[in-house]
Amino acid sequence: HHPDKPDKVQQVWDAKSVVGKEKVSLNSLLWPGPNCLQSLTRVLLSFWLGKFAVNVDLMDCFLQIQVPVEQQPLLAFLWPKGDNPDEPETYLNTRHILGVTCLPAIANVAIWFTLEALLNSDWAKEVIH
């Protein structure tokens, strides 16, 4: 529970926390993906060279990216069932969880797919031309 919101339950994920003798964390098992960060100079120059510029708030983007159905069991978690914590229910995350090391790379791919779909849409063709 959040101290300022005692009536609201919120999941908190910590992909960096280590478990067991092996000191394994979720992030230690994931490939972070390619480094997609560019230098500020290159980003600013691309605004001058390109026809369009896109600005994205990635924090809002992360929770909108759906986990493929076949991968959702990998993000399963247990939650107490009613008043009986000894028999928890299994839930699946359908959206990516924050704090996972590979999420920026996943978001980058999702943004590119979205932009490509938008640019190929009839709406974009009317606006651009």
DRENDO-1510 file (C-alpha; in Angstrom, 1 decimal, always signed):
<recs>
REC; n; res; u; v; w
REC; 1; HIS; +0.0; +0.0; +0.0 .
REC; 2; HIS; +1.1; +3.5; -0.7 .
REC; 3; PRO; +1.2; +5.6; +2.5 .
REC; 4; ASP; -0.7; +8.4; +0.8 .
REC; 5; LYS; -3.3; +6.1; -0.7 .
REC; 6; PRO; -4.1; +3.4; +2.0 .
REC; 7; ASP; -7.3; +2.3; +0.3 .
REC; 8; LYS; -5.6; +1.6; -3.1 .
REC; 9; VAL; -3.6; -1.6; -3.7 .
REC; 10; GLN; -0.8; -1.2; -6.3 .
REC; 11; GLN; +1.6; -3.7; -7.7 .
REC; 12; VAL; +5.3; -2.9; -7.4 .
REC; 13; TRP; +7.7; -4.7; -9.6 .
REC; 14; ASP; +11.4; -4.8; -8.9 .
REC; 15; ALA; +13.2; -6.5; -11.8 .
REC; 16; LYS; +16.6; -5.7; -10.1 .
REC; 17; SER; +15.9; -7.6; -6.9 .
REC; 18; VAL; +18.0; -10.7; -6.5 .
REC; 19; VAL; +16.7; -14.0; -5.2 .
REC; 20; GLY; +18.4; -17.2; -3.8 .
REC; 21; LYS; +22.0; -18.2; -3.4 .
REC; 22; GLU; +22.7; -17.6; -7.1 .
REC; 23; LYS; +21.7; -13.9; -6.7 .
REC; 24; VAL; +19.5; -14.1; -9.8 .
REC; 25; SER; +17.2; -11.2; -10.9 .
REC; 26; LEU; +14.8; -10.9; -13.7 .
REC; 27; ASN; +17.0; -8.2; -15.3 .
REC; 28; SER; +20.0; -10.5; -15.1 .
REC; 29; LEU; +18.3; -13.0; -17.3 .
REC; 30; LEU; +17.1; -10.6; -20.0 .
REC; 31; TRP; +19.1; -9.2; -22.9 .
REC; 32; PRO; +18.7; -5.4; -22.7 .
REC; 33; GLY; +18.5; -5.1; -26.5 .
REC; 34; PRO; +20.6; -2.7; -28.6 .
REC; 35; ASN; +21.6; +0.7; -27.3 .
REC; 36; CYS; +19.2; +3.0; -29.2 .
REC; 37; LEU; +20.2; +6.2; -27.5 .
REC; 38; GLN; +21.7; +8.8; -29.9 .
REC; 39; SER; +23.8; +11.8; -29.1 .
REC; 40; LEU; +21.9; +15.0; -28.5 .
REC; 41; THR; +23.8; +16.6; -31.5 .
REC; 42; ARG; +22.6; +13.9; -33.8 .
REC; 43; VAL; +19.0; +14.2; -32.5 .
REC; 44; LEU; +19.0; +18.0; -33.0 .
REC; 45; LEU; +20.5; +17.7; -36.5 .
REC; 46; SER; +17.9; +15.1; -37.5 .
REC; 47; PHE; +15.2; +17.7; -36.8 .
REC; 48; TRP; +16.8; +19.9; -39.5 .
REC; 49; LEU; +17.4; +17.2; -42.0 .
REC; 50; GLY; +14.2; +15.2; -41.8 .
REC; 51; LYS; +10.7; +16.0; -43.1 .
REC; 52; PHE; +9.0; +15.1; -39.8 .
REC; 53; ALA; +9.9; +15.0; -36.2 .
REC; 54; VAL; +8.4; +12.8; -33.6 .
REC; 55; ASN; +8.4; +13.3; -29.9 .
REC; 56; VAL; +7.3; +10.5; -27.6 .
REC; 57; ASP; +6.8; +10.2; -23.8 .
REC; 58; LEU; +8.1; +6.7; -23.2 .
REC; 59; MET; +6.8; +6.4; -19.6 .
REC; 60; ASP; +3.3; +6.5; -21.0 .
REC; 61; CYS; +4.3; +4.3; -23.9 .
REC; 62; PHE; +5.5; +1.4; -21.8 .
REC; 63; LEU; +2.1; +0.5; -20.3 .
REC; 64; GLN; +0.5; +0.6; -23.7 .
REC; 65; ILE; +2.7; -2.1; -25.2 .
REC; 66; GLN; +0.9; -5.5; -25.2 .
REC; 67; VAL; +2.8; -8.6; -24.3 .
REC; 68; PRO; +2.3; -11.3; -26.9 .
REC; 69; VAL; -0.2; -13.9; -25.7 .
REC; 70; GLU; +2.4; -16.7; -25.8 .
REC; 71; GLN; +4.7; -14.7; -23.6 .
REC; 72; GLN; +2.2; -13.6; -21.0 .
REC; 73; PRO; +2.8; -16.7; -18.8 .
REC; 74; LEU; +6.4; -15.5; -18.4 .
REC; 75; LEU; +5.0; -12.5; -16.5 .
REC; 76; ALA; +2.6; -14.4; -14.3 .
REC; 77; PHE; +2.1; -13.5; -10.6 .
REC; 78; LEU; +0.2; -14.8; -7.6 .
REC; 79; TRP; -2.4; -12.8; -5.8 .
REC; 80; PRO; -4.2; -13.7; -2.6 .
REC; 81; LYS; -7.7; -15.2; -3.3 .
REC; 82; GLY; -10.2; -13.4; -1.1 .
REC; 83; ASP; -9.5; -13.9; +2.6 .
REC; 84; ASN; -7.5; -17.1; +2.0 .
REC; 85; PRO; -3.8; -16.2; +1.2 .
REC; 86; ASP; -2.9; -19.9; +1.2 .
REC; 87; GLU; -4.7; -20.4; -2.1 .
REC; 88; PRO; -3.6; -17.6; -4.4 .
REC; 89; GLU; -4.9; -17.0; -7.9 .
REC; 90; THR; -2.6; -16.8; -10.9 .
REC; 91; TYR; -2.8; -13.7; -13.0 .
REC; 92; LEU; -1.0; -12.8; -16.2 .
REC; 93; ASN; +0.4; -9.4; -17.2 .
REC; 94; THR; -0.9; -8.4; -20.5 .
REC; 95; ARG; +1.2; -5.2; -20.6 .
REC; 96; HIS; +4.9; -4.9; -20.0 .
REC; 97; ILE; +6.1; -4.2; -16.5 .
REC; 98; LEU; +8.2; -1.1; -15.7 .
REC; 99; GLY; +11.8; -1.5; -14.7 .
REC; 100; VAL; +12.7; -4.4; -16.9 .
REC; 101; THR; +16.0; -3.8; -18.6 .
REC; 102; CYS; +14.8; -4.7; -22.1 .
REC; 103; LEU; +11.8; -2.4; -22.1 .
REC; 104; PRO; +13.4; +0.6; -23.8 .
REC; 105; ALA; +14.3; -1.7; -26.8 .
REC; 106; ILE; +10.8; -3.2; -26.9 .
REC; 107; ALA; +9.3; +0.3; -26.8 .
REC; 108; ASN; +11.6; +1.5; -29.6 .
REC; 109; VAL; +10.4; -1.4; -31.9 .
REC; 110; ALA; +6.7; -0.7; -30.9 .
REC; 111; ILE; +7.1; +3.0; -31.8 .
REC; 112; TRP; +8.7; +2.2; -35.2 .
REC; 113; PHE; +5.9; -0.3; -36.0 .
REC; 114; THR; +3.3; +2.2; -35.0 .
REC; 115; LEU; +4.9; +5.0; -37.1 .
REC; 116; GLU; +5.1; +2.7; -40.1 .
REC; 117; ALA; +1.5; +1.8; -39.8 .
REC; 118; LEU; +0.4; +5.4; -39.4 .
REC; 119; LEU; +2.5; +6.6; -42.4 .
REC; 120; ASN; +0.9; +3.9; -44.5 .
REC; 121; SER; -2.6; +4.7; -43.5 .
REC; 122; ASP; -5.1; +6.6; -45.6 .
REC; 123; TRP; -5.3; +9.4; -43.0 .
REC; 124; ALA; -1.5; +10.0; -43.2 .
REC; 125; LYS; -1.5; +10.1; -46.9 .
REC; 126; GLU; -4.1; +12.8; -46.9 .
REC; 127; VAL; -2.3; +14.9; -44.3 .
REC; 128; ILE; +1.2; +14.5; -45.8 .
REC; 129; HIS; +0.1; +15.2; -49.4 .
</recs>
